[in-house]
Amino acid sequence: MNGELDFIESLRALATHPAARGLEDDAAVLEVGNETLIITHDAMVEGVHFLPDQDMSDVGWKLAATNLSDLAAKGAVPVGALLSYSLGADKERFITGLSEALDRFELPLLGGDTVSSNGPRHFGMTAIGRASHTPVPSRSGARSGDAVYVTGAVGAAMLGFEALRDQTGADSSLFRRPIPLIEQGRLLAPFVSAIMDVSDGLLLDASRIAAASGVSVNIDPASVPLAADEDRRMDALRWGDDYQLLFTADQAVSLPVEAWKIGTVCTFSGSDILLNGETPSPDFPLGFTHSSG
């Protein structure tokens, strides 16, 4: 197994419960009695998801926000969260940021676990939500003829990371403290055919919708709204961490939120993702994936 995708593929044989959705989605969708629960888990690792000298209050906030973004992509109303905390310095700052996020987005902390480690610190959260609409939207419903939309600009997190890394003093807030689009996700849930949040790069995440749906997604890069300068357009489309909502919908649908049309869905052409109708080079990275090593 060489990386993240190979490992996930090996887990599919274990994830046979219908709630797992074949591991093709951002979250599990579990029916319990008359309720439909949305359950997700995201982790953050020092040196991968945040800088080693970063303010731990931002880490606490971002851990909650990234999990809430997965709930947002399912139109879920937050119910509660479990925390995994790696013991170390600045516990008070972590709790401050975590508390601010939990209060802001009305996510109760229900419990969790603490661990210690000699290597880079790592933190995890399991967030639970309640479906506001059923059937709960997935990545796998995109249909040929649908339009592809994004709820806002990409590239702000990339610029924020660079500002924080290089200590330029420029705005880094959207890298440090992303805003999960919970209300937008709730409003969109009845109208979308497929949806996910942009965490690993718009192009890579669009390819994931395509792969799960058995279609090709044709993106017009020039139509994607940018927070970065034009000469950074392709960097911004691949960088990730923006947590906008990326979705497909019938072109005749009147959307309940502001969104930009950035492409179309077409019959599978041999490539999950197309750029202005052309297949990207195999050497062209679409976004971020974890590798083993």
Backbone as CSV, one residue per row, in Angstrom:
resi,resn,N_x,N_y,N_z,CA_x,CA_y,CA_z,C_x,C_y,C_z
1,MET,0.837,-1.182,0.000,0.000,0.000,0.000,0.877,1.238,0.000
2,ASN,0.688,2.107,-1.001,1.574,3.248,-1.149,1.023,4.545,-0.597
3,GLY,-0.252,4.589,-0.218,-0.768,5.857,0.259,-2.209,5.772,0.685
4,GLU,-2.797,6.963,0.827,-4.136,7.107,1.367,-5.177,6.338,0.558
5,LEU,-5.152,6.498,-0.761,-6.194,5.892,-1.582,-6.125,4.371,-1.552
6,ASP,-4.919,3.824,-1.560,-4.772,2.370,-1.483,-5.298,1.840,-0.155
7,PHE,-4.998,2.556,0.920,-5.459,2.105,2.234,-6.987,2.143,2.323
8,ILE,-7.590,3.232,1.843,-9.048,3.327,1.857,-9.664,2.196,1.048
9,GLU,-9.057,1.892,-0.088,-9.576,0.806,-0.921,-9.546,-0.515,-0.162
10,SER,-8.505,-0.741,0.635,-8.413,-1.982,1.396,-9.450,-2.059,2.510
11,LEU,-9.948,-0.906,2.948,-10.945,-0.879,4.018,-12.364,-1.146,3.518
12,ARG,-12.569,-1.022,2.229,-13.935,-1.148,1.714,-14.542,-2.519,2.029
13,ALA,-13.704,-3.546,2.056,-14.219,-4.886,2.364,-14.744,-4.975,3.792
14,LEU,-14.258,-4.094,4.670,-14.712,-4.084,6.060,-15.925,-3.188,6.264
15,ALA,-16.030,-2.158,5.441,-17.081,-1.148,5.632,-18.320,-1.522,4.834
16,THR,-18.971,-2.614,5.247,-20.089,-3.145,4.477,-21.447,-2.656,4.973
17,HIS,-21.487,-1.971,6.102,-22.757,-1.460,6.612,-23.268,-0.367,5.668
18,PRO,-24.575,-0.327,5.409,-25.096,0.711,4.507,-24.743,2.137,4.934
19,ALA,-24.584,2.352,6.233,-24.265,3.703,6.713,-22.918,4.193,6.205
20,ALA,-22.021,3.265,5.872,-20.676,3.640,5.421,-20.669,4.184,3.998
21,ARG,-21.727,3.953,3.249,-21.834,4.427,1.873,-20.632,4.001,1.026
22,GLY,-20.103,2.830,1.320,-18.988,2.312,0.537,-17.718,3.128,0.654
23,LEU,-17.617,3.940,1.706,-16.477,4.837,1.926,-16.280,5.799,0.746
24,GLU,-17.365,6.113,0.048,-17.307,7.029,-1.087,-17.764,8.439,-0.706
25,ASP,-17.972,8.674,0.598,-18.558,9.938,1.009,-17.750,10.581,2.129
26,ASP,-18.159,11.808,2.516,-17.472,12.540,3.574,-17.847,12.041,4.965
27,ALA,-18.976,11.354,5.072,-19.509,11.006,6.387,-20.369,9.761,6.279
28,ALA,-20.574,9.131,7.433,-21.510,8.011,7.508,-22.919,8.563,7.715
29,VAL,-23.893,7.848,7.175,-25.302,8.242,7.304,-26.029,7.071,7.945
30,LEU,-26.358,7.229,9.219,-26.859,6.127,10.043,-28.303,6.380,10.447
31,GLU,-29.168,5.479,10.049,-30.576,5.582,10.438,-30.779,4.868,11.766
32,VAL,-31.305,5.620,12.749,-31.582,5.089,14.086,-33.022,5.427,14.421
33,GLY,-33.881,4.430,14.388,-35.298,4.695,14.616,-35.834,5.619,13.542
34,ASN,-36.447,6.727,13.977,-36.988,7.700,13.039,-36.011,8.826,12.733
35,GLU,-34.782,8.693,13.203,-33.781,9.750,13.039,-32.688,9.299,12.080
36,THR,-32.148,10.247,11.329,-31.002,9.978,10.464,-29.829,10.792,10.975
37,LEU,-28.773,10.101,11.411,-27.594,10.755,11.963,-26.478,10.805,10.932
38,ILE,-25.733,11.897,10.949,-24.562,12.068,10.106,-23.344,12.047,11.028
39,ILE,-22.387,11.160,10.760,-21.231,10.977,11.642,-19.960,11.099,10.810
40,THR,-19.057,11.958,11.264,-17.809,12.169,10.534,-16.647,12.236,11.508
41,HIS,-15.449,11.959,11.007,-14.240,12.058,11.841,-13.116,12.649,11.009
42,ASP,-12.509,13.717,11.521,-11.349,14.321,10.878,-10.234,14.473,11.905
43,ALA,-9.001,14.395,11.431,-7.825,14.528,12.295,-6.922,15.630,11.771
44,MET,-6.091,16.165,12.661,-5.096,17.168,12.300,-3.764,16.774,12.905
45,VAL,-2.695,16.877,12.105,-1.358,16.469,12.526,-0.415,17.657,12.414
46,GLU,0.391,17.845,13.443,1.374,18.922,13.460,2.354,18.773,12.293
47,GLY,2.594,19.859,11.578,3.490,19.832,10.441,2.830,19.420,9.144
48,VAL,1.573,18.931,9.223,0.817,18.570,8.024,-0.368,19.510,7.854
49,HIS,-1.171,19.632,8.920,-2.372,20.464,8.872,-2.192,21.810,9.570
50,PHE,-1.160,21.939,10.378,-0.874,23.222,11.017,0.620,23.315,11.283
51,LEU,1.113,24.540,11.367,2.541,24.768,11.553,2.948,24.458,12.991
52,PRO,4.178,23.967,13.204,4.596,23.572,14.552,4.521,24.693,15.585
53,ASP,4.711,25.956,15.165,4.679,27.059,16.118,3.364,27.839,16.076
54,GLN,2.341,27.247,15.497,1.073,27.946,15.354,0.356,28.060,16.699
55,ASP,-0.408,29.133,16.861,-1.212,29.351,18.063,-2.184,28.180,18.217
56,MET,-2.135,27.507,19.356,-2.970,26.327,19.547,-4.457,26.661,19.625
57,SER,-4.797,27.905,19.872,-6.215,28.261,19.845,-6.772,28.116,18.426
58,ASP,-5.936,28.424,17.421,-6.363,28.239,16.040,-6.519,26.760,15.707
59,VAL,-5.666,25.916,16.283,-5.759,24.475,16.039,-7.059,23.929,16.622
60,GLY,-7.409,24.361,17.823,-8.668,23.930,18.426,-9.866,24.349,17.596
61,TRP,-9.848,25.590,17.110,-10.936,26.078,16.257,-11.017,25.259,14.968
62,LYS,-9.875,25.092,14.310,-9.888,24.447,12.987,-10.301,22.985,13.078
63,LEU,-9.930,22.311,14.156,-10.340,20.922,14.315,-11.861,20.813,14.319
64,ALA,-12.514,21.694,15.065,-13.977,21.681,15.084,-14.545,22.103,13.734
65,ALA,-13.966,23.138,13.133,-14.515,23.681,11.885,-14.434,22.687,10.742
66,THR,-13.338,21.935,10.637,-13.203,20.991,9.526,-14.204,19.844,9.651
67,ASN,-14.451,19.400,10.866,-15.468,18.373,11.062,-16.861,18.915,10.768
68,LEU,-17.126,20.137,11.202,-18.418,20.745,10.928,-18.639,20.962,9.436
69,SER,-17.552,21.184,8.688,-17.684,21.355,7.253,-18.178,20.080,6.584
70,ASP,-17.740,18.924,7.078,-18.261,17.658,6.554,-19.753,17.517,6.848
71,LEU,-20.177,17.954,8.035,-21.610,17.934,8.343,-22.364,18.883,7.419
72,ALA,-21.765,20.054,7.154,-22.410,21.030,6.282,-22.676,20.448,4.898
73,ALA,-21.737,19.642,4.396,-21.887,19.052,3.069,-22.979,17.995,3.016
74,LYS,-23.539,17.657,4.159,-24.657,16.721,4.208,-25.948,17.417,4.637
75,GLY,-25.900,18.739,4.772,-27.080,19.461,5.215,-27.454,19.160,6.646
76,ALA,-26.464,18.791,7.468,-26.743,18.319,8.821,-26.781,19.460,9.829
77,VAL,-27.582,19.270,10.856,-27.630,20.166,12.015,-26.726,19.564,13.089
78,PRO,-25.724,20.295,13.597,-24.803,19.723,14.587,-25.532,19.248,15.849
79,VAL,-25.093,18.072,16.344,-25.661,17.489,17.559,-24.620,17.416,18.669
80,GLY,-23.387,17.000,18.352,-22.361,16.889,19.385,-21.062,16.378,18.802
81,ALA,-20.019,16.346,19.650,-18.693,15.945,19.179,-17.929,15.206,20.264
82,LEU,-17.030,14.315,19.828,-16.070,13.628,20.692,-14.679,14.070,20.277
83,LEU,-13.804,14.297,21.250,-12.483,14.865,21.002,-11.388,13.866,21.353
84,SER,-10.363,13.760,20.491,-9.124,13.052,20.810,-8.020,14.091,20.898
85,TYR,-7.376,14.182,22.064,-6.417,15.265,22.318,-5.051,14.696,22.653
86,SER,-4.022,15.183,21.946,-2.642,14.778,22.182,-2.010,15.735,23.189
87,LEU,-1.672,15.218,24.346,-1.190,16.058,25.440,0.098,16.777,25.069
88,GLY,0.224,18.009,25.536,1.412,18.811,25.260,1.211,20.229,25.747
89,ALA,2.041,21.123,25.258,2.013,22.512,25.714,0.768,23.235,25.199
90,ASP,0.474,24.365,25.836,-0.580,25.289,25.398,-1.967,24.661,25.421
91,LYS,-2.225,23.828,26.428,-3.563,23.235,26.551,-4.632,24.308,26.683
92,GLU,-4.315,25.358,27.433,-5.307,26.408,27.666,-5.667,27.117,26.366
93,ARG,-4.657,27.360,25.515,-4.935,28.019,24.241,-5.788,27.118,23.339
94,PHE,-5.489,25.819,23.311,-6.289,24.891,22.520,-7.745,24.932,22.988
95,ILE,-7.943,24.866,24.289,-9.305,24.871,24.836,-10.013,26.177,24.502
96,THR,-9.278,27.295,24.534,-9.888,28.586,24.195,-10.449,28.574,22.779
97,GLY,-9.618,28.161,21.815,-10.080,28.136,20.427,-11.181,27.126,20.193
98,LEU,-11.042,25.954,20.802,-12.076,24.933,20.676,-13.398,25.441,21.230
99,SER,-13.343,26.068,22.412,-14.555,26.591,23.031,-15.217,27.644,22.151
100,GLU,-14.415,28.504,21.556,-14.965,29.545,20.683,-15.699,28.943,19.495
101,ALA,-15.125,27.889,18.902,-15.772,27.244,17.761,-17.034,26.497,18.190
102,LEU,-16.959,25.772,19.282,-18.127,25.024,19.748,-19.284,25.962,20.059
103,ASP,-18.972,27.109,20.674,-20.018,28.083,20.984,-20.561,28.724,19.707
104,ARG,-19.660,29.096,18.798,-20.076,29.788,17.572,-21.029,28.923,16.743
105,PHE,-20.728,27.626,16.656,-21.490,26.755,15.760,-22.424,25.803,16.514
106,GLU,-22.599,26.050,17.801,-23.566,25.318,18.626,-23.351,23.807,18.540
107,LEU,-22.107,23.416,18.827,-21.716,22.003,18.806,-21.311,21.580,20.211
108,PRO,-22.140,20.856,20.956,-21.787,20.432,22.311,-20.655,19.403,22.304
109,LEU,-19.732,19.515,23.252,-18.701,18.494,23.442,-19.275,17.414,24.350
110,LEU,-19.226,16.152,23.889,-19.861,15.051,24.606,-18.871,14.144,25.317
111,GLY,-17.573,14.194,24.942,-16.589,13.313,25.563,-15.405,13.133,24.644
112,GLY,-14.630,12.057,24.875,-13.481,11.784,24.024,-12.375,11.057,24.751
113,ASP,-11.116,11.349,24.371,-9.971,10.624,24.912,-8.746,11.526,24.850
114,THR,-7.800,11.290,25.754,-6.511,11.984,25.724,-5.400,10.952,25.567
115,VAL,-4.355,11.326,24.816,-3.218,10.439,24.590,-1.936,11.258,24.699
116,SER,-0.796,10.566,24.798,0.507,11.232,24.760,1.323,10.615,23.640
117,SER,2.293,11.396,23.112,3.082,10.937,21.977,4.445,11.602,22.007
118,ASN,5.467,10.874,21.530,6.810,11.438,21.433,7.053,12.149,20.103
119,GLY,6.180,11.940,19.134,6.349,12.550,17.818,5.477,13.774,17.659
120,PRO,5.200,14.168,16.416,4.319,15.309,16.159,2.952,15.094,16.808
121,ARG,2.377,16.159,17.307,1.081,16.039,17.978,-0.026,15.836,16.954
122,HIS,-1.053,15.137,17.383,-2.177,14.860,16.498,-3.467,14.961,17.297
123,PHE,-4.499,15.447,16.646,-5.783,15.680,17.278,-6.885,15.146,16.371
124,GLY,-7.929,14.622,16.972,-9.035,14.100,16.185,-10.367,14.511,16.784
125,MET,-11.369,14.547,15.953,-12.723,14.829,16.425,-13.718,14.013,15.623
126,THR,-14.690,13.470,16.318,-15.845,12.854,15.686,-17.032,13.774,15.912
127,ALA,-17.623,14.249,14.822,-18.766,15.144,14.912,-20.023,14.401,14.480
128,ILE,-21.102,14.665,15.179,-22.388,14.008,14.921,-23.403,15.081,14.587
129,GLY,-24.169,14.843,13.536,-25.224,15.761,13.155,-26.522,15.029,12.891
130,ARG,-27.569,15.787,12.767,-28.890,15.254,12.443,-29.279,15.752,11.051
131,ALA,-29.733,14.842,10.195,-30.093,15.218,8.832,-31.257,16.197,8.844
132,SER,-31.113,17.275,8.072,-32.220,18.225,7.929,-33.085,17.894,6.721
133,HIS,-32.564,17.016,5.852,-33.297,16.624,4.655,-32.924,15.196,4.303
134,THR,-33.910,14.403,3.915,-33.659,13.056,3.416,-34.306,12.908,2.044
135,PRO,-33.688,12.151,1.143,-32.423,11.450,1.344,-31.259,12.417,1.511
136,VAL,-30.299,12.011,2.342,-29.127,12.840,2.603,-28.263,12.879,1.346
137,PRO,-27.893,14.067,0.867,-27.090,14.142,-0.360,-25.730,13.480,-0.192
138,SER,-25.179,13.013,-1.309,-23.917,12.286,-1.290,-22.997,12.846,-2.370
139,ARG,-21.843,12.208,-2.539,-20.961,12.535,-3.666,-21.406,11.853,-4.951
140,SER,-22.282,10.876,-4.851,-22.451,9.926,-5.956,-23.665,10.171,-6.842
141,GLY,-24.322,11.319,-6.716,-25.549,11.511,-7.476,-25.443,12.405,-8.693
142,ALA,-24.256,12.858,-9.058,-24.108,13.758,-10.198,-24.556,13.063,-11.484
143,ARG,-25.284,13.809,-12.322,-25.833,13.245,-13.557,-25.362,14.056,-14.763
144,SER,-25.186,13.371,-15.866,-24.804,14.065,-17.093,-25.819,15.160,-17.403
145,GLY,-25.317,16.360,-17.693,-26.173,17.512,-17.936,-26.279,18.448,-16.761
146,ASP,-25.949,17.965,-15.550,-25.943,18.841,-14.383,-24.887,19.931,-14.533
147,ALA,-25.098,21.029,-13.835,-24.076,22.063,-13.714,-23.255,21.807,-12.455
148,VAL,-22.027,22.302,-12.451,-21.129,22.210,-11.295,-20.997,23.611,-10.704
149,TYR,-21.129,23.695,-9.373,-21.111,24.979,-8.696,-20.141,24.960,-7.521
150,VAL,-19.686,26.157,-7.123,-18.954,26.330,-5.874,-19.523,27.560,-5.174
151,THR,-19.549,27.525,-3.841,-20.226,28.586,-3.089,-19.390,29.847,-2.908
152,GLY,-18.100,29.811,-3.241,-17.286,31.003,-3.058,-15.879,30.816,-3.558
153,ALA,-15.053,31.815,-3.294,-13.697,31.861,-3.836,-12.795,30.817,-3.188
154,VAL,-11.844,30.342,-3.972,-10.795,29.456,-3.466,-9.463,30.197,-3.527
155,GLY,-8.528,29.754,-2.706,-7.203,30.358,-2.675,-6.899,31.152,-1.429
156,ALA,-7.924,31.490,-0.638,-7.686,32.286,0.571,-6.862,31.508,1.592
157,ALA,-7.135,30.216,1.722,-6.375,29.409,2.683,-4.917,29.282,2.244
158,MET,-4.688,29.114,0.955,-3.326,29.045,0.429,-2.546,30.309,0.768
159,LEU,-3.159,31.459,0.507,-2.499,32.729,0.810,-2.296,32.901,2.309
160,GLY,-3.272,32.454,3.098,-3.153,32.557,4.547,-2.036,31.701,5.098
161,PHE,-1.905,30.492,4.557,-0.814,29.619,4.971,0.534,30.257,4.651
162,GLU,0.667,30.794,3.439,1.931,31.405,3.045,2.257,32.618,3.905
163,ALA,1.233,33.406,4.240,1.447,34.576,5.097,1.904,34.162,6.489
164,LEU,1.290,33.089,7.018,1.656,32.608,8.350,3.045,31.986,8.345
165,ARG,3.327,31.188,7.343,4.634,30.531,7.224,5.761,31.541,7.076
166,ASP,5.519,32.552,6.234,6.565,33.531,5.921,6.532,34.744,6.836
167,GLN,5.547,34.763,7.755,5.416,35.852,8.735,5.408,37.218,8.054
168,THR,4.565,37.341,7.025,4.483,38.596,6.283,3.539,39.606,6.924
169,GLY,2.684,39.139,7.837,1.694,40.014,8.438,0.412,40.130,7.635
170,ALA,0.347,39.505,6.455,-0.877,39.510,5.647,-1.942,38.644,6.328
171,ASP,-3.170,38.820,5.902,-4.302,38.126,6.516,-4.164,36.610,6.357
172,SER,-4.197,35.893,7.453,-4.110,34.428,7.422,-5.343,33.781,8.045
173,SER,-6.385,34.565,8.277,-7.511,34.100,9.087,-8.239,32.909,8.485
174,LEU,-8.377,32.857,7.152,-9.154,31.770,6.570,-8.374,30.469,6.489
175,PHE,-7.062,30.504,6.651,-6.301,29.273,6.848,-6.385,28.844,8.306
176,ARG,-6.243,29.792,9.209,-6.204,29.467,10.633,-7.582,29.105,11.176
177,ARG,-8.605,29.821,10.732,-9.945,29.651,11.307,-10.999,29.627,10.196
178,PRO,-11.072,28.531,9.454,-12.078,28.427,8.393,-13.492,28.444,8.974
179,ILE,-14.441,28.832,8.120,-15.843,28.923,8.526,-16.641,27.819,7.831
180,PRO,-17.159,26.843,8.567,-17.996,25.814,7.941,-19.329,26.406,7.501
181,LEU,-19.766,26.062,6.306,-20.969,26.665,5.720,-22.201,25.831,6.068
182,ILE,-22.519,25.806,7.341,-23.578,24.931,7.847,-24.940,25.340,7.306
183,GLU,-25.259,26.627,7.346,-26.567,27.074,6.884,-26.702,26.899,5.381
184,GLN,-25.649,27.201,4.631,-25.704,27.003,3.180,-25.917,25.538,2.838
185,GLY,-25.236,24.638,3.566,-25.419,23.217,3.322,-26.839,22.760,3.597
186,ARG,-27.411,23.284,4.673,-28.797,22.915,5.006,-29.766,23.378,3.917
187,LEU,-29.564,24.589,3.404,-30.442,25.110,2.362,-30.272,24.369,1.037
188,LEU,-29.043,23.940,0.749,-28.765,23.281,-0.528,-29.212,21.821,-0.563
189,ALA,-29.280,21.167,0.578,-29.497,19.716,0.620,-30.672,19.237,-0.242
190,PRO,-31.805,19.928,-0.280,-32.914,19.422,-1.109,-32.711,19.603,-2.607
191,PHE,-31.712,20.395,-3.027,-31.607,20.795,-4.430,-30.434,20.159,-5.172
192,VAL,-29.426,19.653,-4.460,-28.210,19.183,-5.121,-28.354,17.730,-5.545
193,SER,-27.588,17.354,-6.567,-27.504,15.935,-6.942,-26.272,15.285,-6.320
194,ALA,-25.211,16.070,-6.065,-24.007,15.599,-5.373,-23.355,16.807,-4.720
195,ILE,-22.645,16.558,-3.608,-22.045,17.676,-2.884,-20.929,17.176,-1.981
196,MET,-19.908,18.015,-1.794,-18.880,17.787,-0.785,-18.222,19.133,-0.495
197,ASP,-17.405,19.183,0.551,-16.685,20.415,0.833,-15.302,20.364,0.182
198,VAL,-14.739,21.544,-0.085,-13.435,21.636,-0.727,-12.365,21.640,0.360
199,SER,-11.793,20.466,0.606,-10.764,20.342,1.637,-9.399,20.008,1.055
200,ASP,-9.363,19.249,-0.028,-8.091,18.795,-0.596,-7.776,19.419,-1.955
201,GLY,-8.527,20.413,-2.359,-8.330,21.046,-3.657,-9.571,20.895,-4.515
202,LEU,-10.019,21.986,-5.127,-11.267,21.948,-5.891,-11.209,20.909,-7.005
203,LEU,-10.099,20.821,-7.717,-10.016,19.878,-8.837,-10.033,18.434,-8.354
204,LEU,-9.282,18.145,-7.301,-9.271,16.784,-6.772,-10.641,16.411,-6.220
205,ASP,-11.265,17.333,-5.506,-12.572,17.028,-4.933,-13.637,16.890,-6.020
206,ALA,-13.528,17.674,-7.095,-14.439,17.492,-8.229,-14.246,16.117,-8.863
207,SER,-13.005,15.658,-8.925,-12.751,14.324,-9.491,-13.346,13.235,-8.608
208,ARG,-13.421,13.487,-7.308,-14.014,12.505,-6.395,-15.522,12.408,-6.598
209,ILE,-16.170,13.544,-6.805,-17.593,13.507,-7.139,-17.795,12.730,-8.430
210,ALA,-16.957,12.997,-9.428,-17.071,12.309,-10.712,-16.900,10.805,-10.555
211,ALA,-15.858,10.401,-9.814,-15.580,8.971,-9.650,-16.716,8.273,-8.921
212,ALA,-17.242,8.909,-7.861,-18.329,8.297,-7.100,-19.606,8.204,-7.933
213,SER,-19.781,9.135,-8.880,-21.007,9.192,-9.676,-20.898,8.456,-11.003
214,GLY,-19.686,8.029,-11.386,-19.503,7.338,-12.654,-19.653,8.250,-13.858
215,VAL,-19.244,9.520,-13.708,-19.350,10.506,-14.778,-18.014,11.218,-14.924
216,SER,-17.939,12.139,-15.862,-16.814,13.069,-15.947,-17.308,14.459,-15.559
217,VAL,-16.461,15.208,-14.893,-16.768,16.593,-14.543,-15.833,17.492,-15.333
218,ASN,-16.427,18.382,-16.114,-15.667,19.286,-16.975,-15.634,20.668,-16.328
219,ILE,-14.469,21.066,-15.827,-14.305,22.329,-15.122,-13.735,23.383,-16.066
220,ASP,-14.312,24.586,-16.010,-13.746,25.743,-16.697,-12.954,26.536,-15.662
221,PRO,-11.628,26.372,-15.614,-10.851,27.024,-14.555,-11.057,28.530,-14.473
222,ALA,-11.269,29.191,-15.610,-11.405,30.648,-15.620,-12.678,31.120,-14.934
223,SER,-13.659,30.225,-14.748,-14.924,30.614,-14.135,-14.925,30.454,-12.620
224,VAL,-13.873,29.869,-12.066,-13.813,29.647,-10.617,-13.452,30.955,-9.922
225,PRO,-14.257,31.409,-8.953,-13.919,32.651,-8.249,-12.665,32.475,-7.405
226,LEU,-11.818,33.502,-7.423,-10.508,33.417,-6.781,-10.366,34.430,-5.666
227,ALA,-9.674,34.009,-4.596,-9.194,34.940,-3.579,-7.756,35.334,-3.854
228,ALA,-7.119,34.644,-4.793,-5.708,34.881,-5.129,-5.611,35.674,-6.434
229,ASP,-4.412,36.131,-6.750,-4.167,36.798,-8.019,-4.303,35.805,-9.163
230,GLU,-4.567,36.339,-10.346,-4.812,35.498,-11.514,-3.648,34.560,-11.804
231,ASP,-2.400,35.017,-11.561,-1.255,34.155,-11.871,-1.129,32.974,-10.917
232,ARG,-1.950,32.945,-9.865,-1.970,31.810,-8.933,-3.218,30.942,-9.118
233,ARG,-3.929,31.139,-10.219,-5.222,30.462,-10.396,-5.105,28.940,-10.231
234,MET,-4.217,28.304,-10.957,-4.156,26.848,-10.906,-3.648,26.367,-9.555
235,ASP,-2.775,27.136,-8.918,-2.363,26.795,-7.554,-3.575,26.788,-6.631
236,ALA,-4.409,27.830,-6.744,-5.575,27.957,-5.866,-6.568,26.830,-6.096
237,LEU,-6.714,26.380,-7.345,-7.673,25.318,-7.646,-7.214,23.956,-7.127
238,ARG,-5.928,23.848,-6.763,-5.385,22.567,-6.303,-5.016,22.575,-4.823
239,TRP,-4.998,23.743,-4.183,-4.413,23.828,-2.847,-5.310,23.258,-1.748
240,GLY,-6.575,23.591,-1.730,-7.477,23.053,-0.709,-7.570,23.911,0.533
241,ASP,-8.221,23.358,1.554,-8.416,23.998,2.864,-9.358,25.198,2.812
242,ASP,-10.107,25.364,1.711,-11.002,26.519,1.610,-12.373,26.252,2.221
243,TYR,-12.816,25.004,2.234,-14.076,24.597,2.859,-15.288,25.295,2.269
244,GLN,-15.182,25.692,0.982,-16.377,26.027,0.236,-17.137,24.737,-0.064
245,LEU,-18.393,24.854,-0.472,-19.173,23.695,-0.876,-19.138,23.578,-2.395
246,LEU,-18.797,22.398,-2.859,-18.709,22.063,-4.271,-19.859,21.109,-4.569
247,PHE,-20.704,21.452,-5.549,-21.884,20.610,-5.743,-22.337,20.626,-7.194
248,THR,-23.175,19.661,-7.515,-23.811,19.577,-8.818,-25.317,19.679,-8.632
249,ALA,-25.980,20.230,-9.637,-27.433,20.372,-9.581,-27.968,20.524,-10.997
250,ASP,-29.236,20.192,-11.161,-29.908,20.414,-12.437,-29.791,21.893,-12.806
251,GLN,-29.457,22.162,-14.063,-29.241,23.548,-14.474,-30.507,24.382,-14.404
252,ALA,-31.667,23.741,-14.349,-32.926,24.483,-14.282,-33.310,24.864,-12.859
253,VAL,-32.594,24.338,-11.865,-32.931,24.586,-10.465,-32.546,26.007,-10.074
254,SER,-33.431,26.683,-9.358,-33.127,27.994,-8.776,-32.515,27.760,-7.401
255,LEU,-31.240,28.091,-7.258,-30.513,27.757,-6.036,-30.876,28.703,-4.898
256,PRO,-30.913,28.200,-3.651,-31.284,29.035,-2.508,-30.122,29.816,-1.911
257,VAL,-28.901,29.617,-2.414,-27.726,30.333,-1.907,-26.925,30.864,-3.094
258,GLU,-26.053,31.832,-2.830,-25.184,32.339,-3.873,-24.145,31.275,-4.233
259,ALA,-23.967,31.045,-5.529,-22.984,30.064,-5.994,-22.573,30.424,-7.408
260,TRP,-21.378,29.962,-7.788,-20.817,30.229,-9.099,-20.813,28.943,-9.924
261,LYS,-21.341,29.008,-11.135,-21.269,27.863,-12.035,-19.861,27.783,-12.609
262,ILE,-19.208,26.631,-12.437,-17.812,26.488,-12.849,-17.593,25.332,-13.815
263,GLY,-18.658,24.668,-14.225,-18.486,23.554,-15.138,-19.764,22.779,-15.333
264,THR,-19.630,21.638,-15.990,-20.765,20.773,-16.275,-20.378,19.322,-16.046
265,VAL,-21.395,18.505,-15.885,-21.224,17.055,-15.763,-21.537,16.436,-17.115
266,CYS,-20.720,15.488,-17.533,-20.950,14.823,-18.818,-20.761,13.312,-18.656
267,THR,-21.171,12.581,-19.667,-20.961,11.139,-19.679,-19.473,10.835,-19.523
268,PHE,-19.157,9.753,-18.814,-17.762,9.430,-18.549,-16.973,9.320,-19.848
269,SER,-15.852,10.044,-19.896,-15.064,10.143,-21.131,-13.737,9.401,-21.052
270,GLY,-13.521,8.672,-19.964,-12.235,8.032,-19.744,-11.410,8.725,-18.690
271,SER,-11.839,9.919,-18.263,-11.169,10.674,-17.211,-12.225,11.255,-16.283
272,ASP,-11.991,11.157,-14.980,-12.942,11.722,-14.017,-13.061,13.232,-14.183
273,ILE,-11.932,13.890,-14.411,-11.896,15.345,-14.465,-11.404,15.805,-15.828
274,LEU,-12.054,16.833,-16.355,-11.636,17.489,-17.594,-11.450,18.969,-17.301
275,LEU,-10.497,19.586,-17.974,-10.279,21.027,-17.877,-10.529,21.613,-19.262
276,ASN,-11.657,22.340,-19.372,-12.077,22.865,-20.682,-12.126,21.755,-21.729
277,GLY,-12.626,20.598,-21.312,-12.822,19.487,-22.227,-11.611,18.620,-22.465
278,GLU,-10.475,18.971,-21.865,-9.241,18.223,-22.079,-8.859,17.445,-20.819
279,THR,-8.316,16.253,-21.005,-7.848,15.444,-19.879,-6.534,16.005,-19.351
280,PRO,-6.433,16.271,-18.056,-5.159,16.770,-17.518,-4.049,15.734,-17.676
281,SER,-2.827,16.218,-17.752,-1.675,15.324,-17.816,-1.603,14.478,-16.551
282,PRO,-1.186,13.216,-16.647,-1.004,12.394,-15.449,-0.005,12.999,-14.465
283,ASP,0.874,13.857,-14.946,1.869,14.506,-14.085,1.332,15.767,-13.416
284,PHE,0.077,16.105,-13.695,-0.531,17.322,-13.160,-1.274,16.974,-11.877
285,PRO,-0.752,17.357,-10.694,-1.439,17.006,-9.444,-2.730,17.798,-9.298
286,LEU,-3.821,17.114,-8.967,-5.109,17.777,-8.825,-5.307,18.390,-7.449
287,GLY,-4.578,17.886,-6.454,-4.751,18.385,-5.092,-3.894,17.607,-4.134
288,PHE,-4.298,17.607,-2.857,-3.483,17.021,-1.797,-3.996,15.637,-1.421
289,THR,-3.103,14.659,-1.389,-3.395,13.346,-0.809,-2.255,12.971,0.124
290,HIS,-2.580,12.200,1.160,-1.561,11.733,2.097,-0.801,10.567,1.495
291,SER,0.489,10.512,1.729,1.310,9.396,1.265,1.939,8.708,2.460
292,SER,2.290,7.456,2.281,2.980,6.732,3.347,4.461,7.031,3.280
293,GLY,5.146,6.834,4.394,6.581,7.095,4.382,7.100,7.242,5.777
